[in-house]
Amino acid sequence: MAAQAGNGSSVGLDVTGIWAAFYRWCDEDDYTAFTAVGVLPFATFWVLNGLLAILEITATPEVLLKYKIQAAKPIPIPPSRLLKCFAVAMFNIVVMGVAVNALLYPVLLWRGCNAGYTLPTVTTAIGHVLVFLLLKEVLFYYTHRFLHTPFFYKHVHKIHHEFQTPNGLSSMYVHPFEFFLSGSIPTLGGPLLMGSHLSLIMIWMMWAMFNTTIEHCGFHFPFVQSSERHDYHHAKFVGNYGVYGLMDWIHGTDAPFRKSVEYKRHFPITSLQSARQLVPDKGSKMH
């Protein structure tokens, strides 16, 4: 399937050459290309969670423990608990991931998604990513809130909330129905709507894996996004149904969070201090 050329400057000659070599390696077959690049987002997930597992199991390096959000909860995490997460995450990634890929691939083709030689322009890529971000926020908010209705919470979403103190692997510790409804659809909705090039879908999926791991990791590390919002959702089981907070703000479902000390800590840390050091608990003498 031939790619459509866009207007404006290309992403870059080096990137174009690398992609062209990859596409030729795939014998110019889009399904082979889609399957091959699917390895990269999940590699992102496993590498990041492998590093987090070292911290969670061994409680080392100790200097990072100050970034733990729910500081009263135990570290290290029992390995058996992480293994439980690992087993479910592996099933979702291997079995459900392959199933979703097979199910949605014809839809991706129908929408004009392709892996061809012509990469999107910078302006096209920015426009598509803005749509990805907005649609993910909207779709995740409503599907996630739907999963908190009594029936679906009891039979589906409760599995994910077994971890009141989340960890990176618990981001994939979900019922298969939730994996599809609240994971795959919000994440792939934007690329499907926009008919995006595979190179852009690949980068977006890698970022999505990074984002969901950080959101669930249980730590508020410096120099990355804050995890306070979603950690609060796991701790309190209510509110903060969206990814970025826009839909919660519109619907007022973040009202309890906005009154909390966690909300005051919900900002990117640009120093080596912890959020708790920067915004101490009430009555704390910590500086």
C-alpha atoms as one frame of an Amber mdcrd trajectory, in Angstrom:
protein
   0.000   0.000   0.000   1.541   3.281  -1.077   1.924   6.093   1.418   0.520
   9.499   0.646   3.033  12.340   0.499   2.373  15.264   2.800   3.014  18.963
   2.312   5.976  20.650   3.976   9.337  19.409   5.086   9.962  15.767   5.847
  10.911  14.527   9.274  14.566  14.178   8.229  16.793  12.394   5.742  18.417
  10.128   8.313  15.076   9.056   9.765  13.664   8.594   6.283  16.608   6.399
   5.299  16.278   4.250   8.417  12.575   3.822   7.844  13.089   2.990   4.163
  15.601   0.282   5.094  13.168  -1.131   7.648  10.290  -1.126   5.139  12.423
  -2.909   2.550  13.373  -5.461   5.228   9.631  -6.062   5.654   9.364  -6.699
   1.877   7.171  -3.588   1.695   4.439  -5.519   3.453   2.413  -3.371   5.841
   1.231  -6.214   8.053   4.815  -7.398   8.588   5.834  -3.825   9.417   2.941
  -3.330  11.848   3.784  -6.604  13.580   7.523  -5.868  13.754   7.234  -2.389
  15.259   4.769  -3.713  17.819   7.796  -5.120  19.622   9.134  -1.641  20.448
   6.301  -0.347  22.680   6.303  -3.535  24.704  10.101  -3.503  24.917   9.722
  -0.012  26.377   7.291  -1.418  28.928   9.461  -4.375  29.972  12.766  -2.497
  30.145  11.252   0.272  32.266   9.458  -2.188  34.530  12.553  -4.325  34.854
  14.396  -1.331  36.292  11.470  -0.509  38.582  11.300  -4.128  39.767  14.888
  -3.905  41.017  13.908  -0.911  43.130  10.650  -2.488  44.310  12.116  -5.877
  45.255  15.464  -4.810  46.706  14.634  -1.289  47.954  17.853  -0.146  46.320
  19.166   2.345  45.477  17.905   3.634  48.807  18.203   7.256  47.698  15.176
   6.752  45.412  12.850   5.611  48.211  12.137   9.208  49.228  10.172   9.577
  45.990   7.630   6.933  47.075   4.180   8.567  47.035   2.436   6.366  49.615
   5.419   6.439  51.948   3.743   4.386  54.678   3.270   1.395  52.365   5.956
  -1.310  52.454   9.030  -1.407  50.269  10.356  -3.825  49.185   7.326  -5.422
  47.518   7.161  -9.216  47.960   8.431 -10.859  44.746   5.339 -13.110  44.675
   3.170 -10.009  44.315   5.202  -8.755  41.380   5.157 -12.226  39.802   1.367
 -12.158  39.930   1.444  -8.857  38.054   4.007 -10.227  35.619   1.860 -13.233
  34.686  -1.245 -11.158  33.949   0.750  -8.469  32.161   2.445 -11.077  29.977
  -0.912 -12.616  29.047  -2.353  -9.231  28.126   0.671  -8.186  26.106   1.205
 -11.459  24.241  -2.292 -12.908  23.862  -4.486  -9.812  23.983  -1.920  -7.682
  22.152  -1.796 -10.096  19.215  -5.605 -10.409  19.205  -6.122  -6.640  19.213
  -3.534  -6.220  16.454  -5.302  -8.805  14.283  -8.717  -7.281  15.019  -7.787
  -3.678  14.374  -5.369  -4.108  11.477  -8.113  -4.179   8.800  -9.642  -1.074
  10.399  -6.247   0.671  10.330  -5.969  -0.095   6.607  -9.510   1.110   6.000
  -8.673   4.391   7.741  -5.587   4.862   5.536  -2.890   3.963   8.067   0.201
   2.680   6.285   3.874   1.859   6.718   5.080   3.240   3.382   8.231   5.148
   2.531   6.803   8.659   2.856   6.944   9.813   6.460   4.574  12.460   7.848
   5.733  16.054   7.876   6.512  17.712  11.205   3.333  19.794  11.051   1.253
  16.717  10.229   2.842  14.767  13.076   2.155  17.548  15.591  -1.454  17.818
  14.466  -1.990  14.083  14.725  -0.397  13.860  18.182  -2.625  16.658  19.488
  -5.647  14.663  18.325  -4.184  11.504  19.910  -3.806  13.269  23.261  -7.285
  14.783  23.247  -9.054  11.627  22.102  -7.184   9.460  24.602  -8.243  11.782
  27.426 -11.904  11.722  26.363 -12.144   7.997  25.585 -10.164   6.864  28.620
 -12.187   9.086  30.945 -15.558   7.704  29.852 -14.477   4.060  29.526 -12.682
   4.210  32.870 -15.654   5.840  34.575 -17.905   3.198  32.984 -15.722   0.510
  34.575 -16.399   2.091  37.965 -20.154   1.400  37.668 -21.129  -1.299  40.193
 -21.477  -4.274  37.846 -18.338  -3.662  35.798 -16.286  -2.675  38.816 -17.194
  -5.917  40.587 -16.645  -8.198  37.602 -13.917  -6.403  35.634 -12.157  -3.362
  37.077 -11.800  -4.634  40.642  -8.891  -6.777  39.453  -6.863  -3.682  38.617
  -7.709  -2.094  41.961  -6.286  -5.020  43.910  -3.232  -2.780  43.998  -4.177
   0.122  46.228  -0.509   1.018  46.113   0.242   0.599  42.402   3.477  -0.409
  40.720   4.557  -0.197  37.099   3.545  -3.755  36.224   0.075  -3.205  37.680
  -0.680  -0.913  34.742  -1.176  -4.123  32.738  -2.734  -6.040  35.611  -6.226
  -5.784  34.147  -9.106  -7.951  32.969  -8.866  -8.700  29.202 -12.090  -6.756
  28.612 -10.561  -3.720  30.301  -7.365  -4.155  28.282  -9.407  -3.757  25.109
 -12.050  -1.257  26.220 -10.043   1.147  28.342  -6.545   0.408  27.089  -6.533
  -0.321  23.363  -9.459   1.806  22.204  -8.424   5.106  23.848  -4.802   4.631
  22.773  -5.482   3.612  19.172  -8.560   5.796  18.698  -6.506   8.787  17.585
  -4.393   6.937  14.994  -7.547   5.254  13.669  -9.371   8.568  13.348  -6.443
  10.322  11.683  -5.251   7.452   9.476  -1.742   7.931  10.789   1.527   6.562
   9.434   2.960   3.560  11.274   6.096   5.476  12.293   3.942   7.940  14.219
   1.793   5.173  15.719   4.978   3.430  16.894   6.284   6.537  18.683   2.857
   7.191  20.187   2.570   3.622  21.489   6.056   3.779  23.006   5.109   6.978
  24.789   1.805   5.410  25.936   3.713   2.501  27.515   6.104   4.908  29.218
   3.215   7.077  30.405   1.100   4.291  31.899   4.130   2.770  33.641   5.090
   6.081  35.239   1.456   6.776  36.186   1.299   3.462  38.054   4.848   3.202
  39.373   4.008   4.526  42.847   6.873   7.015  42.789   6.966  10.722  41.974
  10.368  10.872  40.344  12.037  14.130  39.332  12.323  15.216  35.694   9.336
  13.161  34.503   5.586  13.631  34.729   3.932  13.593  38.142   2.277  10.324
  39.198   0.272  11.899  42.026  -3.041  12.071  40.146  -3.433   8.412  39.279
  -1.795   7.206  42.487  -4.509   9.121  44.357  -7.148   7.290  42.294  -5.728
   3.929  43.388  -5.444   4.999  47.010  -8.995   6.424  47.236 -10.836   4.376
  44.538 -12.660   7.479  43.289 -12.179  10.448  40.967  -9.301  11.180  38.603
 -10.731   8.986  35.863  -8.897  10.720  33.017  -5.276  10.702  31.933  -4.385
  14.388  32.044  -7.168  15.880  34.156  -9.128  17.801  31.505 -12.269  15.661
  31.623 -12.135  15.379  35.419 -11.999  19.170  35.581 -14.973  19.491  33.200
 -17.066  16.977  35.162 -15.813  17.955  38.614 -14.673  14.413  39.385 -11.322
  15.652  40.649 -12.858  17.790  43.429 -11.594  15.620  46.329  -8.139  15.441
  44.749  -7.975  19.233  44.424  -8.498  19.554  48.172  -5.697  17.113  49.001
  -2.013  17.565  49.723  -1.352  15.208  46.796  -2.803  17.848  44.477  -0.341
  20.409  45.832   2.429  17.938  44.972   1.085  17.263  41.489   3.751  19.025
  39.433   6.943  17.993  37.628   9.886  18.040  40.030  12.893  19.844  38.585
  15.320  19.225  41.450  16.521  16.176  43.377  14.166  16.886  46.280  11.059
  14.766  46.712   7.515  16.100  46.418   7.095  15.443  50.138  10.143  17.578
  50.887   8.897  20.360  48.640   5.320  20.179  49.979   5.474  18.625  53.477
   2.557  16.911  55.170   0.542  19.193  57.439   2.376  19.597  60.723   5.585
  18.113  59.352   8.846  19.874  60.097  10.490  18.484  56.973  12.270  21.061
  54.804
